[in-house]
């Protein structure tokens, strides 16, 4: 009866039964200690001690009873008493070592657990796990504090009979100590891994998050026994590995065959967000509701992140309204909402949430400054910055306010803030250089680069900021100097040299030197064939329906109508004086293309055309874009907003542009 009570989490009933027994035997004594360990209270500690006082001395030789005593004393918090009993024992068994190590961990003394482990000659899987838990609890420097795990490895290597649980324990230890590569290396030595081994292996791959790890996962799955697919924990671990290694497509297929759980929904949503598929996250939310699964805070955090990517006000409101009122008090939710409203262009709503929090944390302050900067409200960003306590200002705060100044041309204010920053990091220097470059203060920008390089290696971001500023001013002399210097000092940085070459070609094109621009673009095509090009994407929604457009996309069911609408819009803006700027074409034209058709095929232009096709009388359109808006699209969208009398909000990779019906943009053409 006592055993049943303990198993069913009713330790008090087990103790009530114990009091009714006059002469308890060893088993009854062991059960009462187990019940006291389950309670872990001061009353349970008193009962443990009283029972020990009355217990026959012959019982002290029973290792099972001693193990239960140690567990009860440790759980109830009397470490010294447990140590005295442990030290007086002449026959220390592995379960006793385990009980003491577990107790040390529960009482926040992992160092003692590690010292105890070193006394064991042949540890079990349980003891191994306790050891690695102790190492992991010591923090980021766990490997060093645990003797670089050399001791555990030496014991493991000296064992002649390595069992699957031992492999598992060592692998778990490596993962807990941030050495997933070692865990994978160990896994490769196992001929027939158990389900637990596979779970740990998938966890190691998820921690690595590399393409190599993804390949290993797929190779392993091919050899996995079909019976293992019945293990829901294993499938959850596999799903997590696929998603974190960047293959949400395979994860989606696996998910469709799995038993649905809120954890799995959350994992797949995170994967979709990471791979720029926020519309799929929203679709998954609807499926989850159809499956009758109630969303938790984690799910709503995924949804809010997806909404911030899509950038549509009406969809955001409709989903946020579904969130339980209690979630609005969650700090993570509040932070995510401030970020979302800022990113979709509604700083009034971000401010409303911020002001409701009586003690906003550093992250919330940073997001408010960042949001103001994104939306062209740089004065508000600076005011918020100056109101902050000094201990709330970190690198992110400084970068956010400098970027806000940079996007509005507030050079003097940026200089003042920059001078007040004591610890100027590479990113802070880059932000100030960007500010100077956007304002065409090229000499000041170069001086800062020289100052930084006096004690640091050159930084790609600083040169890109300078080159971008030169492009805005159509300064071909400076553009060539910067580009040639980049080729010299960053010869292997193709991810930087390709966009740098695009900027240089843009400058040549803007000055009418089309032959030189074409030469560079031909060279670029050769380089791009060797390096993956970042595809331009834009999201828009109409009547709750979200669609993602690529540049020159023809996948939409109404593609022909969308292109017809885009052509109609093109004719309207040309009548109002728009001249297509060939300098923003970044590749050689195909035989069936012209300058206008290439620029009209940009993802945001297609998204805008679709919105007008679905709703010809639209008064406000939201478009989110993953790249910076080009100069031609910026000028065109100002005209579209004025001609169609529709406010258009475009969030690009750097800021939010509010195109008003008067033909102006919130950035004042300073972008």
C-alpha positions as CSV (number, residue, x, y, z in Angstrom):
1,X,0.0,0.0,0.0
2,X,2.8,2.4,0.9
3,X,4.6,1.7,-2.4
4,X,1.4,2.4,-4.3
5,X,0.8,5.7,-2.5
6,X,4.4,6.8,-3.3
7,X,4.0,5.8,-7.0
8,X,0.8,7.8,-7.2
9,X,2.4,10.9,-5.7
10,X,0.6,10.5,-2.3
11,X,3.5,10.5,0.1
12,X,1.4,11.8,3.0
13,X,-0.9,8.8,2.8
14,X,2.1,6.5,2.8
15,X,3.4,8.2,6.0
16,X,-0.1,7.9,7.6
17,X,0.1,4.1,6.9
18,X,3.6,4.0,8.4
19,X,2.4,5.4,11.7
20,X,0.0,2.5,12.0
21,X,2.8,-0.1,11.9
22,X,4.3,-1.1,15.2
23,X,7.5,-3.0,14.1
24,X,8.3,-1.9,10.6
25,X,10.7,-4.2,8.6
26,X,13.5,-3.1,6.2
27,X,11.1,-2.6,3.3
28,X,8.6,-0.5,5.3
29,X,11.6,1.6,6.6
30,X,12.8,2.1,3.0
31,X,9.3,3.2,1.9
32,X,9.0,5.8,4.6
33,X,12.3,7.3,3.6
34,X,11.2,7.4,0.0
35,X,8.0,9.1,1.1
36,X,10.0,11.7,3.0
37,X,12.2,12.3,0.0
38,X,9.1,12.9,-2.1
39,X,7.9,15.6,0.3
40,X,11.2,17.3,0.9
41,X,9.8,19.3,3.8
42,X,11.1,20.2,7.3
43,X,8.5,17.8,8.8
44,X,9.7,15.0,6.5
45,X,13.2,15.7,7.6
46,X,12.2,15.4,11.3
47,X,10.4,12.1,10.6
48,X,13.6,10.8,8.7
49,X,15.8,11.6,11.7
50,X,13.4,10.1,14.3
51,X,13.1,6.9,12.2
52,X,16.8,6.7,11.9
53,X,17.2,6.9,15.8
54,X,14.7,4.0,16.3
55,X,16.0,1.9,13.4
56,X,17.8,-1.3,14.4
57,X,21.6,-1.0,13.9
58,X,21.6,-4.1,11.7
59,X,19.7,-2.1,9.1
60,X,22.6,0.2,8.6
61,X,24.4,-2.5,6.7
62,X,21.6,-2.6,4.1
63,X,22.8,-0.5,1.1
64,X,19.2,0.0,-0.2
65,X,18.1,1.5,3.1
66,X,21.2,3.7,3.3
67,X,20.5,4.9,-0.2
68,X,16.9,5.8,0.7
69,X,18.1,7.6,3.8
70,X,20.7,9.6,1.9
71,X,18.1,10.6,-0.7
72,X,15.7,11.7,2.0
73,X,18.2,13.7,3.9
74,X,19.6,15.4,0.8
75,X,16.2,16.2,-0.6
76,X,15.1,17.7,2.7
77,X,18.2,19.8,2.8
78,X,20.3,18.3,5.6
79,X,23.5,17.8,3.6
80,X,25.8,17.5,6.7
81,X,23.8,14.7,8.2
82,X,23.7,12.8,4.9
83,X,27.5,13.3,4.6
84,X,28.1,11.9,8.1
85,X,26.0,8.7,7.3
86,X,27.7,8.4,3.9
87,X,31.2,8.7,5.4
88,X,30.6,6.2,8.2
89,X,29.5,3.6,5.6
90,X,32.2,1.0,4.8
91,X,30.5,-0.5,1.8
92,X,29.7,2.4,-0.6
93,X,27.6,1.2,-3.6
94,X,26.9,3.0,-6.9
95,X,23.3,3.9,-5.9
96,X,24.7,5.6,-2.7
97,X,27.2,7.6,-4.8
98,X,24.3,8.5,-7.1
99,X,22.1,9.6,-4.2
100,X,24.9,11.8,-2.8
101,X,25.7,13.3,-6.2
102,X,22.0,14.0,-6.9
103,X,21.7,15.6,-3.5
104,X,24.7,17.8,-4.1
105,X,23.1,19.0,-7.3
106,X,19.7,19.6,-5.6
107,X,21.5,21.7,-3.0
108,X,23.5,23.7,-5.5
109,X,26.9,22.2,-4.9
110,X,28.0,20.7,-8.2
111,X,31.7,20.8,-7.3
112,X,31.2,18.3,-4.6
113,X,29.2,16.0,-7.0
114,X,32.2,16.2,-9.4
115,X,34.7,15.4,-6.6
116,X,32.6,12.4,-5.5
117,X,32.5,11.1,-9.1
118,X,36.3,11.0,-9.2
119,X,36.2,8.4,-6.4
120,X,34.2,6.0,-8.5
121,X,36.1,3.3,-10.5
122,X,33.3,1.9,-12.6
123,X,30.4,4.4,-12.9
124,X,27.0,3.5,-14.2
125,X,24.9,5.4,-16.8
126,X,23.0,7.1,-14.0
127,X,26.2,8.3,-12.3
128,X,27.6,9.4,-15.7
129,X,24.5,11.5,-16.3
130,X,24.7,13.1,-12.8
131,X,28.4,13.9,-13.5
132,X,27.6,15.7,-16.7
133,X,24.6,17.5,-15.1
134,X,27.1,18.8,-12.5
135,X,29.5,20.0,-15.2
136,X,26.7,21.6,-17.2
137,X,25.4,23.5,-14.1
138,X,28.8,25.2,-13.6
139,X,28.0,27.3,-16.7
140,X,29.8,28.1,-19.9
141,X,33.2,27.2,-18.5
142,X,32.0,23.7,-17.6
143,X,34.6,21.9,-19.7
144,X,37.5,23.5,-17.9
145,X,36.0,23.2,-14.5
146,X,35.4,19.5,-15.1
147,X,39.0,18.9,-16.1
148,X,38.1,19.2,-19.8
149,X,36.0,16.1,-19.4
150,X,39.3,14.2,-19.6
151,X,38.5,12.3,-16.4
152,X,35.1,11.1,-17.7
153,X,36.7,10.2,-21.0
154,X,39.5,8.2,-19.3
155,X,37.0,6.2,-17.3
156,X,34.9,5.6,-20.4
157,X,37.9,4.6,-22.5
158,X,39.2,2.2,-19.9
159,X,35.9,0.3,-19.9
160,X,36.1,-2.9,-21.8
161,X,32.4,-3.4,-22.0
162,X,30.9,-0.3,-23.4
163,X,27.1,-0.6,-23.3
164,X,24.6,1.5,-25.3
165,X,23.6,3.4,-22.1
166,X,27.2,4.3,-21.6
167,X,27.5,5.7,-25.1
168,X,24.3,7.6,-24.4
169,X,25.6,9.0,-21.1
170,X,28.8,10.2,-22.7
171,X,27.0,11.8,-25.7
172,X,24.6,13.6,-23.3
173,X,27.6,14.9,-21.4
174,X,29.2,16.3,-24.5
175,X,26.0,18.0,-25.6
176,X,25.5,19.5,-22.1
177,X,29.1,20.8,-22.3
178,X,28.6,22.3,-25.8
179,X,30.6,19.7,-27.6
180,X,28.0,18.2,-30.1
181,X,30.8,17.3,-32.5
182,X,32.3,14.8,-30.0
183,X,28.8,13.4,-29.3
184,X,28.4,12.8,-33.1
185,X,31.9,11.2,-33.3
186,X,30.9,8.8,-30.5
187,X,27.6,8.0,-32.2
188,X,29.4,6.9,-35.3
189,X,31.1,4.1,-33.3
190,X,27.8,2.5,-32.4
191,X,26.8,-0.4,-34.6
192,X,23.2,-0.7,-33.6
193,X,22.1,2.4,-31.8
194,X,19.2,2.3,-29.4
195,X,16.2,4.7,-29.6
196,X,17.8,6.8,-26.8
197,X,21.1,6.9,-28.7
198,X,19.3,8.3,-31.7
199,X,17.4,10.9,-29.7
200,X,20.7,12.1,-28.3
201,X,22.4,12.1,-31.7
202,X,19.5,14.2,-33.2
203,X,19.9,16.6,-30.3
204,X,23.6,16.9,-31.1
205,X,22.9,17.7,-34.7
206,X,20.3,20.2,-33.7
207,X,22.9,21.9,-31.6
208,X,25.4,22.1,-34.5
209,X,22.9,23.6,-37.0
210,X,25.1,22.9,-40.0
211,X,24.6,21.4,-43.5
212,X,27.0,18.6,-42.5
213,X,24.8,17.8,-39.5
214,X,21.8,17.8,-41.7
215,X,23.4,15.3,-44.1
216,X,24.2,13.0,-41.2
217,X,20.6,13.2,-39.9
218,X,19.3,12.2,-43.3
219,X,21.8,9.3,-43.7
220,X,20.9,8.0,-40.2
221,X,17.2,8.2,-40.9
222,X,17.5,6.0,-43.9
223,X,19.0,3.2,-41.8
224,X,16.6,3.7,-38.8
225,X,14.4,0.7,-38.0
226,X,10.7,1.3,-38.9
227,X,9.7,0.4,-35.4
228,X,11.5,3.5,-34.1
229,X,8.9,5.7,-35.9
230,X,6.5,4.7,-33.1
231,X,8.6,6.6,-30.6
232,X,7.1,10.1,-30.3
233,X,10.1,11.5,-28.4
234,X,12.5,10.3,-31.1
235,X,10.4,11.9,-33.8
236,X,10.2,15.2,-31.9
237,X,14.0,15.1,-31.6
238,X,14.3,14.4,-35.3
239,X,11.9,17.2,-36.2
240,X,13.9,19.6,-34.1
241,X,17.2,18.5,-35.8
242,X,15.8,18.9,-39.3
243,X,14.4,22.4,-38.6
244,X,17.4,23.7,-36.7
245,X,19.7,22.4,-39.5
246,X,17.6,24.5,-42.0
247,X,15.4,21.9,-43.7
248,X,11.9,22.9,-42.8
249,X,10.6,21.2,-46.0
250,X,11.6,17.8,-44.7
251,X,10.4,18.8,-41.3
252,X,7.0,19.6,-42.7
253,X,6.7,16.2,-44.3
254,X,7.7,14.4,-41.0
255,X,5.3,16.7,-39.1
256,X,2.4,15.6,-41.3
257,X,3.0,12.0,-40.3
258,X,3.5,12.6,-36.5
259,X,1.1,12.8,-33.6
260,X,0.5,16.5,-33.3
261,X,1.7,18.3,-30.1
262,X,2.1,21.9,-29.2
263,X,5.9,21.4,-29.0
264,X,6.0,20.1,-32.6
265,X,3.9,23.0,-33.8
266,X,6.2,25.5,-32.1
267,X,9.3,23.8,-33.6
268,X,7.9,23.9,-37.1
269,X,6.7,27.5,-36.8
270,X,10.2,28.5,-35.7
271,X,11.6,26.8,-38.7
272,X,9.3,28.6,-41.1
273,X,10.1,31.9,-39.6
274,X,13.8,31.2,-39.8
275,X,13.5,30.3,-43.5
276,X,11.5,33.4,-44.4
277,X,8.2,31.6,-44.7
278,X,6.0,33.6,-42.2
279,X,2.9,32.9,-44.2
280,X,3.4,29.2,-43.5
281,X,3.5,29.9,-39.8
282,X,0.1,31.5,-40.0
283,X,-1.3,28.6,-42.0
284,X,0.1,26.2,-39.3
285,X,-1.7,28.2,-36.6
286,X,-5.0,27.6,-38.4
287,X,-4.3,23.9,-38.6
288,X,-3.4,23.8,-34.9
289,X,-6.8,25.4,-34.1
290,X,-8.5,22.8,-36.3
291,X,-6.6,20.1,-34.4
292,X,-8.1,21.5,-31.2
293,X,-4.7,22.4,-29.7
294,X,-4.7,25.5,-27.5
295,X,-1.8,27.9,-28.3
296,X,0.6,28.8,-25.5
297,X,3.0,31.7,-25.1
298,X,5.7,30.0,-27.2
299,X,3.2,29.7,-30.1
300,X,2.1,33.3,-29.9
301,X,5.8,34.4,-29.8
302,X,6.3,32.5,-33.1
303,X,3.1,34.1,-34.5
304,X,4.1,37.6,-33.5
305,X,7.5,37.1,-35.2
306,X,5.7,36.0,-38.4
307,X,3.4,39.0,-38.2
308,X,6.4,41.3,-37.9
309,X,7.8,39.8,-41.1
310,X,4.5,40.0,-43.1
311,X,3.9,43.6,-41.9
312,X,0.1,43.7,-42.3
313,X,-2.0,45.6,-39.8
314,X,-5.3,43.9,-40.2
315,X,-3.9,40.3,-40.0
316,X,-1.8,41.3,-37.0
317,X,-4.9,42.7,-35.2
318,X,-7.0,39.6,-36.0
319,X,-4.5,37.2,-34.5
320,X,-3.5,39.4,-31.5
321,X,-7.2,39.5,-30.6
322,X,-7.3,35.7,-30.2
323,X,-4.6,35.8,-27.6
324,X,-5.8,35.2,-24.0
325,X,-5.7,38.4,-21.8
326,X,-3.3,36.8,-19.3
327,X,-0.6,36.5,-22.1
328,X,-0.5,40.3,-22.4
329,X,1.1,40.4,-19.0
330,X,4.0,38.1,-20.1
331,X,7.2,40.1,-20.5
332,X,8.3,38.1,-23.6
333,X,4.9,38.8,-25.3
334,X,5.1,42.5,-24.5
335,X,8.6,42.7,-25.9
336,X,7.6,40.8,-29.0
337,X,4.6,43.1,-29.5
338,X,6.7,46.3,-29.2
339,X,9.0,44.9,-31.8
340,X,6.2,43.8,-34.1
341,X,4.3,47.1,-34.0
342,X,7.5,49.0,-34.7
343,X,8.4,46.8,-37.6
344,X,5.0,47.2,-39.3
345,X,4.9,50.9,-38.9
346,X,2.6,51.6,-35.9
347,X,4.8,53.2,-33.2
348,X,1.8,54.5,-31.4
349,X,0.7,51.0,-30.6
350,X,4.3,50.0,-29.6
351,X,4.4,53.0,-27.3
352,X,1.0,52.1,-25.8
353,X,2.3,48.6,-24.8
354,X,5.6,50.1,-23.6
355,X,3.9,52.6,-21.3
356,X,1.6,50.0,-19.7
357,X,4.7,48.2,-18.4
358,X,5.6,49.8,-15.0
359,X,9.2,48.5,-15.2
360,X,10.2,48.2,-18.9
361,X,13.5,46.3,-19.2
362,X,16.5,47.1,-21.4
363,X,15.2,45.1,-24.4
364,X,12.0,47.1,-24.4
365,X,13.8,50.4,-24.3
366,X,16.1,49.3,-27.2
367,X,13.2,48.2,-29.3
368,X,11.4,51.6,-28.8
369,X,14.5,53.4,-30.0
370,X,15.0,51.0,-32.9
371,X,11.3,51.3,-33.8
372,X,11.4,55.1,-33.8
373,X,14.5,55.0,-36.1
374,X,12.9,52.5,-38.5
375,X,9.8,54.8,-38.9
376,X,11.8,58.0,-39.4
377,X,11.0,59.3,-36.0
378,X,14.6,60.1,-35.1
379,X,13.9,63.0,-32.8
380,X,11.7,60.7,-30.6
381,X,14.5,58.0,-30.7
382,X,17.1,60.5,-29.4
383,X,14.7,61.8,-26.7
384,X,14.1,58.3,-25.5
385,X,17.8,57.6,-25.5
386,X,18.6,60.6,-23.4
387,X,15.9,59.6,-20.8
388,X,17.5,56.2,-20.3
389,X,19.5,55.5,-17.1
390,X,23.2,54.9,-17.9
391,X,23.1,51.3,-16.8
392,X,20.4,50.6,-19.4
393,X,22.5,51.8,-22.3
394,X,24.5,49.0,-24.0
395,X,25.9,48.4,-27.5
396,X,22.5,47.7,-29.0
397,X,21.1,50.9,-27.6
398,X,23.9,53.0,-29.0
399,X,23.7,51.3,-32.4
400,X,19.9,51.9,-32.5
401,X,20.1,55.6,-31.8
402,X,23.1,56.1,-34.2
403,X,21.1,54.3,-36.9
404,X,18.1,56.5,-36.2
405,X,20.3,59.6,-36.6
406,X,21.8,58.1,-39.8
407,X,18.5,57.6,-41.5
408,X,17.4,61.2,-40.9
409,X,20.7,63.0,-41.5
410,X,21.1,64.2,-37.9
411,X,24.9,64.3,-38.1
412,X,25.6,66.6,-35.2
413,X,23.4,64.6,-32.8
414,X,25.1,61.4,-33.9
415,X,28.5,62.9,-33.4
416,X,27.6,64.0,-29.9
417,X,26.3,60.6,-28.9
418,X,29.3,58.8,-30.6
419,X,31.8,61.0,-28.6
420,X,30.0,60.1,-25.3
421,X,30.3,56.3,-25.9
422,X,33.3,54.9,-23.9
423,X,33.5,51.4,-25.4
424,X,33.3,51.9,-29.2
425,X,32.9,48.5,-30.9
426,X,33.3,47.7,-34.5
427,X,29.5,47.9,-35.0
428,X,29.3,51.3,-33.3
429,X,32.1,52.7,-35.5
430,X,30.3,51.2,-38.6
431,X,27.1,53.0,-37.6
432,X,28.8,56.4,-37.2
433,X,30.7,55.9,-40.5
434,X,27.3,55.0,-42.2
435,X,25.9,58.3,-40.7
436,X,28.8,60.3,-42.1
437,X,28.6,58.6,-45.5
438,X,24.8,59.0,-45.9
439,X,25.4,62.7,-45.2
440,X,28.2,62.9,-47.8
441,X,30.8,63.7,-45.1
442,X,33.3,61.3,-46.7
443,X,36.4,62.8,-45.2
444,X,35.0,62.4,-41.7
445,X,34.0,58.8,-42.5
446,X,37.5,58.0,-43.8
447,X,39.1,59.5,-40.7
448,X,37.0,57.2,-38.5
449,X,38.0,54.2,-40.6
450,X,41.7,55.2,-40.2
451,X,41.2,55.7,-36.5
452,X,39.6,52.2,-36.1
453,X,42.2,50.5,-38.3
454,X,45.0,52.0,-36.2
455,X,44.3,49.2,-33.6
456,X,42.0,46.8,-35.4
457,X,41.9,44.8,-38.6
458,X,39.8,46.4,-41.5
459,X,36.0,45.9,-41.4
460,X,33.9,45.1,-44.5
461,X,30.8,46.9,-43.1
462,X,32.7,50.2,-42.8
463,X,33.8,50.1,-46.5
464,X,30.3,49.1,-47.6
465,X,28.9,52.1,-45.7
466,X,31.3,54.4,-47.4
467,X,30.7,52.9,-50.9
468,X,26.9,53.2,-50.4
469,X,27.2,56.8,-49.6
470,X,29.4,57.4,-52.6
471,X,26.8,55.6,-54.7
472,X,24.1,58.0,-53.4
473,X,26.2,61.0,-54.5
474,X,27.1,59.3,-57.8
475,X,30.7,59.9,-56.8
476,X,32.5,57.6,-59.3
477,X,36.0,58.6,-58.1
478,X,35.5,57.7,-54.5
479,X,33.4,54.6,-55.5
480,X,36.4,53.2,-57.6
481,X,38.9,53.9,-54.7
482,X,36.7,52.2,-52.1
483,X,35.9,49.2,-54.4
484,X,39.6,48.7,-55.4
485,X,40.7,48.9,-51.8
486,X,38.0,46.3,-50.8
487,X,39.3,43.9,-53.5
488,X,42.8,44.3,-52.1
489,X,42.1,43.9,-48.4
490,X,39.1,41.5,-48.6
491,X,40.0,39.2,-51.6
492,X,38.1,36.2,-50.2
493,X,35.0,38.0,-49.1
494,X,32.8,37.3,-52.1
495,X,29.6,38.0,-50.1
496,X,30.8,41.6,-49.7
497,X,32.6,42.1,-53.0
498,X,29.5,41.1,-55.1
499,X,27.2,43.8,-53.5
500,X,30.1,46.2,-53.7
501,X,30.5,45.6,-57.4
502,X,26.7,46.1,-57.8
503,X,27.0,49.5,-56.2
504,X,29.9,50.4,-58.4
505,X,28.0,49.4,-61.5
506,X,25.0,51.5,-60.3
507,X,27.3,54.5,-60.1
508,X,28.5,54.0,-63.7
509,X,24.9,53.5,-64.9
510,X,23.7,56.6,-63.1
511,X,26.3,58.6,-64.9
512,X,25.4,57.2,-68.3
513,X,28.6,55.1,-68.6
514,X,26.5,52.0,-69.6
515,X,29.4,50.1,-71.2
516,X,31.4,50.0,-68.0
517,X,28.3,49.2,-66.0
518,X,27.6,46.3,-68.4
519,X,31.1,45.0,-68.1
520,X,30.8,44.8,-64.3
521,X,27.4,43.1,-64.5
522,X,28.7,40.5,-66.8
523,X,31.5,39.7,-64.4
524,X,28.9,39.7,-61.6
525,X,26.9,37.0,-63.3
526,X,30.0,34.8,-63.4
527,X,30.6,35.3,-59.7
528,X,27.0,34.7,-58.8
529,X,27.0,31.4,-60.6
530,X,29.5,30.3,-57.9
531,X,27.7,32.0,-55.0
532,X,24.1,31.7,-53.9
533,X,22.3,35.0,-54.7
534,X,20.0,36.4,-52.2
535,X,16.5,36.5,-53.7
536,X,14.3,39.5,-53.4
537,X,11.1,38.7,-51.5
538,X,8.0,40.8,-50.7
539,X,4.9,40.0,-48.7
540,X,1.5,41.6,-49.0
541,X,-2.0,40.6,-47.9
542,X,-5.5,41.3,-49.1
543,X,-8.6,40.2,-47.2
544,X,-6.5,38.1,-44.8
545,X,-4.8,36.3,-47.6
546,X,-1.0,36.5,-47.6
547,X,1.2,36.0,-50.6
548,X,4.9,36.1,-51.0
549,X,6.3,37.4,-54.3
550,X,9.8,36.9,-55.7
551,X,11.3,39.2,-58.3
552,X,9.7,38.4,-61.7
553,X,7.4,35.9,-60.0
554,X,4.9,34.1,-62.1
555,X,3.7,31.5,-59.5
556,X,0.6,33.4,-58.4
557,X,-2.7,32.0,-59.8
558,X,-3.5,35.5,-61.2
559,X,0.0,36.2,-62.5
560,X,-1.1,37.4,-65.9
561,X,-3.6,39.9,-64.4
562,X,-1.0,41.1,-61.9
563,X,1.5,41.8,-64.7
564,X,-1.3,43.6,-66.6
565,X,-2.0,45.7,-63.5
566,X,1.7,46.4,-63.1
567,X,1.9,47.6,-66.8
568,X,-1.1,49.8,-66.2
569,X,0.5,51.4,-63.1
570,X,3.7,51.8,-65.2
571,X,1.8,53.8,-67.8
572,X,0.3,56.0,-65.2
573,X,3.5,56.9,-63.5
574,X,5.3,57.5,-66.9
575,X,2.5,60.0,-67.8
576,X,3.3,61.8,-64.5
577,X,6.9,62.2,-65.4
578,X,8.6,59.0,-64.2
579,X,11.7,58.0,-66.1
580,X,13.0,54.5,-65.4
581,X,16.5,54.6,-64.0
582,X,18.7,51.9,-65.7
583,X,21.4,52.3,-63.0
584,X,19.2,50.1,-60.6
585,X,19.3,47.1,-63.0
586,X,21.9,44.8,-61.5
587,X,22.3,42.2,-64.3
588,X,22.5,42.0,-68.1
589,X,19.1,42.2,-69.9
590,X,17.7,39.1,-71.5
591,X,16.6,39.5,-75.2
592,X,12.9,39.8,-74.3
593,X,13.5,42.4,-71.6
594,X,13.8,46.2,-71.3
595,X,14.7,48.5,-68.5
596,X,11.0,49.1,-67.5
597,X,10.1,45.4,-67.6
598,X,13.0,44.5,-65.3
599,X,12.3,47.2,-62.7
600,X,8.5,46.6,-62.8
601,X,9.2,43.0,-62.0
602,X,10.7,43.8,-58.6
603,X,9.0,41.9,-55.9
604,X,7.5,45.0,-54.2
605,X,6.1,46.3,-57.5
606,X,4.3,43.0,-58.1
607,X,3.0,43.0,-54.5
608,X,1.6,46.5,-54.9
609,X,0.0,45.5,-58.3
610,X,-1.7,42.5,-56.7
611,X,-3.1,44.6,-53.9
612,X,-4.7,47.0,-56.4
613,X,-5.9,44.1,-58.5
614,X,-7.7,42.6,-55.5
615,X,-8.9,46.0,-54.1
616,X,-8.9,48.8,-56.8
617,X,-10.1,51.4,-54.2
618,X,-7.5,50.5,-51.5
619,X,-6.7,53.4,-49.2
620,X,-3.7,51.7,-47.4
621,X,-1.4,49.0,-48.6
622,X,1.3,47.2,-46.5
623,X,4.3,45.6,-48.2
624,X,7.2,43.9,-46.4
625,X,10.5,43.3,-48.2
626,X,13.6,41.4,-47.3
627,X,16.0,43.6,-49.2
628,X,16.6,47.4,-49.4
629,X,14.1,49.2,-51.8
630,X,15.9,50.4,-54.9
631,X,15.9,54.1,-55.9
632,X,13.7,53.5,-58.9
633,X,11.0,51.7,-56.9
634,X,11.2,54.4,-54.3
635,X,10.5,57.2,-56.7
636,X,7.8,55.1,-58.5
637,X,6.0,54.2,-55.2
638,X,5.8,57.9,-54.3
639,X,4.0,58.5,-57.6
640,X,1.7,55.5,-57.2
641,X,0.6,56.6,-53.7
642,X,-0.2,60.0,-55.1
643,X,-1.9,58.9,-58.4
644,X,-4.0,56.1,-56.7
645,X,-4.6,58.2,-53.6
646,X,-3.5,55.3,-51.4
647,X,-1.0,55.4,-48.6
648,X,1.6,52.7,-49.1
649,X,3.8,51.4,-46.3
650,X,6.9,49.5,-47.4
651,X,9.2,48.0,-44.9
652,X,12.6,47.1,-46.4
653,X,15.7,45.6,-44.9
654,X,16.8,48.9,-43.3
655,X,13.7,51.0,-42.5
656,X,10.0,51.7,-43.0
657,X,8.9,54.0,-45.8
658,X,5.5,55.7,-45.4
659,X,4.5,56.8,-48.9
660,X,1.8,59.4,-48.5
661,X,-0.9,60.5,-50.9
662,X,0.8,63.9,-51.3
663,X,3.6,62.1,-53.1
664,X,6.1,62.3,-50.3
665,X,7.9,59.6,-48.2
666,X,8.5,59.7,-44.5
667,X,12.3,59.2,-45.2
668,X,12.4,62.5,-47.1
669,X,14.3,60.6,-49.8
670,X,17.1,60.2,-47.3
671,X,17.6,56.4,-47.4
